[in-house]
C-alpha cells in the first residue's frame, strides 16, 4: 500500500514516524506541489526525497485526476464512485465550468492566486522530473463517472494521445525515473479493453489503472480482471486511489501489485481506527470507559502505550495528538494486513 502524501507529507506524521509504520513508498501530488510551493523550490532543495526527508521510493501522480475533481467533479459535487440513482449524464462536447479541456491539455485558474495555468502531458512530465520521484505517471483525463459512452470514448482518445506525448516528453533521458501509463475507459468494457491494449502496448515501465471503477464493487472487480489480463504480466500494475480494507484481497487477486489510498489516514483524522475486529469510532462516548488498546493484536507503539479511553477523550476534546496516534496505528494496521497477503502470495496460497 502506498500512503498518500499529497503536500509532501503524510498528514500529522513526521517522515521518521511514517517509516515506523512499515510504509515503503509514498505518493505525492504533482498538481498541489506545482501550485505550492512550486517545483523549482523543491528542485533547488535537492528534489522531493531531500525536501521531505524521505529516502525511500516515491511516486508522483500526473495531476490528471485534478482535471476531473476541479472540473466536472466540482460542478456535480461527486467523487469517483456514484450511487446508481444518479440520473445526470455528461455527453460528448460538454465542458466543465471552471476549466477548459483542449487538445493538448487543460486550461484552468490557480485556486491559490487566480493565475491562468495550463497543464498537459509535456508540462506534467517536466514538473514531475523537477520533483524527482522514482515513479511518475503520464498525464491523463479521469472521465467523470456519469460520462456517457461518447464522452468517455473522446476522453480516452485524449488520454491515449497524451500517453504518447508523455513518453516523447520523457524521451528516456532519465532512466532513474520510471514512467507508468494510465489505463482509463470509464465503466465501458470495450473502452477498458481498448485502453489496456493500447497503453499496455506502449514502452511504459509499469501501469496505473485509473478513473471510474464501476457503479458498484462487483463492476470494479470485473473491470480490474478485464484490464489486468491484458496488461503485460512482467510489469507492475498500480491501482490509483482505491483500497477499502474489505476489498484488498480481491484487488490483489485480480493481479494488481500496488494501490494508493487515503482511507487509513483520512479515516484516522475523523476518529476512526481500523482493527482486527472492525472499525472503531473513537468519537463515541462508550470508548471513554474502554481501557483496551485500539487493537490488542497490533504491535504498533500506539497500541503498546495508549488506551481507547485516552484517545477517545483527546479526540472528543478536539486535541491534535489523537489524529497523529490514529494515523500511525491505521497505517501500521493496513501495512501489517498487506504484509500477511504478501506472505500468502509467496507461499502460493493465493
Ligand atoms: Zn496499533
Boltz pocket constraint, residues with backbone or C-beta under 6 A from the ligand:
constraints:
  - pocket:
      binder: B
      contacts: [[A, 294], [A, 295], [A, 298], [A, 299], [A, 300], [A, 301], [A, 302], [A, 303], [A, 329], [A, 332], [A, 333]]
      max_distance: 6.0
